[in-house]
Amino acid sequence: MVEEWRLIYNPEGDMADTVAWPAALITGKMVGAPNTIFIGGFKKLGVSLGFFQDIDTEVDVAKAEDLDVEIVRRLGVGGGTILIDPKGSMAMLMTFNADRYPNMDKAFCQIGGALAQAYWRVGAKRAYYDHIGDIKVGFEKITGFGFANIGNIMVQNTIFSLGPPDVAKFLQVAKIPPEKWKDKKVSDVKKYIASVEAETGKLPSREEFRDAVVEAFEDMLEIKLVEGEMLPEEKKAYDGNRAVALSEEHNFRVSSARRFAKIPADQKLSMARNKARKLIVAHVLSDKNDVIKDVMISGDFYCSPLPYLGEMEKSLVGVKATDKNALVNKIKETYAKPNWQIPMVDAEDIATAINMTTGKA
């Protein structure tokens, strides 16, 4: 018998919904809701930050306010900076039993294939799953997606690109470092963002694309999607987490400007980016001998359990930022902890970013 999943469709959402809906559906899963796929549209221009990104190095907050561009940080989900365009963007969220897949790689592979198939169904025949978190057409990225693991629940978040985004505003708000293009075949964001309309000459309607997603996921995951409603427990969580999404505490949870607001006279703050398979950003507060006093690791990665990242940062205090071997060995202590996951990021990648802040890498 084909497994039934719940489908929820919300065509007119806002940036706060990108936080509120995941929290609501996670709560629902905890109280017995079925596996669920949520599909929604947007009514305003916005920027979505990955949970582990530093808001101050990724976006110009003041410029976003001037241009009336909303900024929100995703809840627990990694990945990079994403532009949300009311005309051309749609979102998909999944909550399902974590034991459906033996590991993250398998989850990325099958769901990435389903996402590519959805694009195929609306005419974007060149769409394919590239690597963790990317669907592309040619060399151009058309979709980014990521996962968070919460107990026995897997949460997946996707932003679809139906039409060309307002790149002019995006480039004024987003701070895109040159390292971002290190492994890309292009060096201009205007040439790197793809869409269904750019690929096919036609902008699909929200309903048209929703139906394509439903058909693709029913086919690839061998499930049946049935439209359902929000549970009372989900509505309560939705309302509460909208408040979280709009709070400074959440959006500035990773903020180099706030974390290093006061720098002692005998110390210095340095920052470096290391683009390996994922972009790792290191902010290092050190003394005149390069001994680390504090360190903040941010970037477009995903990791779990979350407390381990903070513990890793604290463990590096007292290590010399110039001593890469010592950095690697200390970071590997976190990698040896039970259940630690940080796909496509090695201990050496993090150590390199820290080492680069000294200018002696």
Disulfide bonds with the S-S distance in Angstrom:
none
